[in-house]
Amino acid sequence: MTETGFREMGWEIAVLEQQYQEHVTGWDFYLPRLAPYVATLDVRP
């Protein structure tokens, strides 16, 4: 999975770096929880 578009936001470099790091931390936290959650969903039509 890839998240893009940070440079296109027009942020100053310090804000860009902060936002990027926050998103990296968020993916590290949430991504391992995604598959177990999806496994609990009822996907029958």
TISE-987796 format. One record per residue: chain; residue number from 0; x, y, z of N, C-alpha, C in turn. Coordinates in steps of 0.001 Angstrom, whole numbers, plus 500000, padded with zeros to 6 digits. Layout:
<vonus>
ch A; i NUM; neast X; nnorth Y; nup Z; caeast X; canorth Y; caup Z; ceast X; cnorth Y; cup Z
...
</vonus>
This chain:
<vonus>
ch A; i 0; neast 500852; nnorth 498846; nup 500000; caeast 500000; canorth 500000; caup 500000; ceast 500903; cnorth 501224; cup 500000
ch A; i 1; neast 500513; nnorth 502215; nup 499247; caeast 501317; canorth 503432; caup 499156; ceast 500424; cnorth 504650; cup 499346
ch A; i 2; neast 500874; nnorth 505573; nup 500152; caeast 500166; canorth 506835; caup 500338; ceast 500995; cnorth 507921; cup 499668
ch A; i 3; neast 500383; nnorth 508695; nup 498814; caeast 501100; canorth 509718; caup 498055; ceast 500401; cnorth 511067; cup 498186
ch A; i 4; neast 501024; nnorth 512084; nup 497619; caeast 500410; canorth 513398; caup 497542; ceast 500891; cnorth 514399; cup 498571
ch A; i 5; neast 501853; nnorth 514027; nup 499380; caeast 502329; canorth 514952; caup 500415; ceast 502954; cnorth 516211; cup 499817
ch A; i 6; neast 503767; nnorth 516051; nup 498815; caeast 504436; canorth 517220; caup 498214; ceast 503448; cnorth 518137; cup 497511
ch A; i 7; neast 502376; nnorth 517564; nup 496997; caeast 501400; canorth 518354; caup 496261; ceast 500530; cnorth 519226; cup 497167
ch A; i 8; neast 500624; nnorth 519036; nup 498479; caeast 499797; canorth 519792; caup 499414; ceast 500258; cnorth 521242; cup 499550
ch A; i 9; neast 501477; nnorth 521543; nup 499147; caeast 501975; canorth 522905; caup 499224; ceast 502452; cnorth 523314; cup 500611
ch A; i 10; neast 502657; nnorth 522335; nup 501485; caeast 503111; canorth 522630; caup 502831; ceast 504584; cnorth 523035; cup 502838
ch A; i 11; neast 504977; nnorth 523807; nup 503850; caeast 506393; canorth 524077; caup 504067; ceast 507051; cnorth 522774; cup 504489
ch A; i 12; neast 508355; nnorth 522682; nup 504333; caeast 509075; canorth 521422; caup 504544; ceast 508878; cnorth 520869; cup 505955
ch A; i 13; neast 508836; nnorth 521731; nup 506968; caeast 508662; canorth 521251; caup 508351; ceast 507284; cnorth 520605; cup 508534
ch A; i 14; neast 506262; nnorth 521203; nup 507965; caeast 504913; canorth 520646; caup 508058; ceast 504825; cnorth 519365; cup 507247
ch A; i 15; neast 505428; nnorth 519366; nup 506082; caeast 505461; canorth 518180; caup 505228; ceast 506082; cnorth 517006; cup 505971
ch A; i 16; neast 507215; nnorth 517228; nup 506601; caeast 507909; canorth 516169; caup 507338; ceast 507063; cnorth 515688; cup 508524
ch A; i 17; neast 506454; nnorth 516613; nup 509242; caeast 505618; canorth 516247; caup 510386; ceast 504430; cnorth 515397; cup 509941
ch A; i 18; neast 503741; nnorth 515828; nup 508906; caeast 502580; canorth 515083; caup 508410; ceast 502984; cnorth 513702; cup 507909
ch A; i 19; neast 504103; nnorth 513641; nup 507197; caeast 504587; canorth 512354; caup 506696; ceast 504872; cnorth 511402; cup 507862
ch A; i 20; neast 505576; nnorth 511882; nup 508877; caeast 505916; canorth 511036; caup 510021; ceast 504663; cnorth 510589; cup 510788
ch A; i 21; neast 503684; nnorth 511470; nup 510921; caeast 502447; canorth 511092; caup 511589; ceast 501713; cnorth 510002; cup 510816
ch A; i 22; neast 501744; nnorth 510079; nup 509502; caeast 501082; canorth 509061; caup 508688; ceast 501845; cnorth 507735; cup 508749
ch A; i 23; neast 503157; nnorth 507782; nup 508761; caeast 503948; canorth 506554; caup 508901; ceast 503603; cnorth 505874; cup 510223
ch A; i 24; neast 503576; nnorth 506649; nup 511291; caeast 503234; canorth 506108; caup 512604; ceast 501822; cnorth 505535; cup 512604
ch A; i 25; neast 500903; nnorth 506227; nup 511968; caeast 499531; canorth 505749; caup 511892; ceast 499422; cnorth 504433; cup 511142
ch A; i 26; neast 500109; nnorth 504320; nup 510001; caeast 500078; canorth 503062; caup 509250; ceast 500701; cnorth 501936; cup 510055
ch A; i 27; neast 501786; nnorth 502221; nup 510761; caeast 502414; canorth 501192; caup 511598; ceast 501448; cnorth 500697; cup 512678
ch A; i 28; neast 500598; nnorth 501577; nup 513168; caeast 499642; canorth 501213; caup 514211; ceast 498426; cnorth 500483; cup 513634
ch A; i 29; neast 497846; nnorth 501028; nup 512569; caeast 496571; canorth 500508; caup 512071; ceast 496680; cnorth 499340; cup 511093
ch A; i 30; neast 497698; nnorth 499303; nup 510284; caeast 497789; canorth 498258; caup 509264; ceast 497776; cnorth 496847; cup 509834
ch A; i 31; neast 498511; nnorth 496549; nup 510908; caeast 498446; canorth 495193; caup 511470; ceast 497056; cnorth 494824; cup 512003
ch A; i 32; neast 496237; nnorth 495804; nup 512313; caeast 494893; canorth 495552; caup 512836; ceast 493857; cnorth 495376; cup 511723
ch A; i 33; neast 494214; nnorth 495731; nup 510500; caeast 493259; canorth 495725; caup 509402; ceast 492795; cnorth 494320; cup 509016
ch A; i 34; neast 493710; nnorth 493398; nup 508797; caeast 493331; canorth 492042; caup 508372; ceast 492470; cnorth 491333; cup 509419
ch A; i 35; neast 492816; nnorth 491372; nup 510702; caeast 491930; canorth 490733; caup 511691; ceast 490529; cnorth 491350; cup 511713
ch A; i 36; neast 490439; nnorth 492649; nup 511528; caeast 489131; canorth 493301; caup 511494; ceast 488330; cnorth 492850; cup 510274
ch A; i 37; neast 488949; nnorth 492850; nup 509123; caeast 488265; canorth 492438; caup 507895; ceast 487772; cnorth 491002; cup 508024
ch A; i 38; neast 488518; nnorth 490172; nup 508688; caeast 488115; canorth 488763; caup 508860; ceast 486827; cnorth 488629; cup 509674
ch A; i 39; neast 486479; nnorth 489645; nup 510448; caeast 485254; canorth 489584; caup 511253; ceast 484025; cnorth 490076; cup 510499
ch A; i 40; neast 484204; nnorth 490662; nup 509327; caeast 483089; canorth 491237; caup 508590; ceast 482264; cnorth 490156; cup 507894
ch A; i 41; neast 480976; nnorth 490369; nup 507853; caeast 480069; canorth 489484; caup 507122; ceast 479906; cnorth 490067; cup 505729
ch A; i 42; neast 480475; nnorth 489424; nup 504739; caeast 480476; canorth 489969; caup 503382; ceast 479446; cnorth 489300; cup 502475
ch A; i 43; neast 478547; nnorth 488550; nup 503054; caeast 477495; canorth 487918; caup 502248; ceast 476561; cnorth 488979; cup 501704
ch A; i 44; neast 476111; nnorth 488819; nup 500441; caeast 475189; canorth 489818; caup 499851; ceast 473828; cnorth 489843; cup 500504
</vonus>
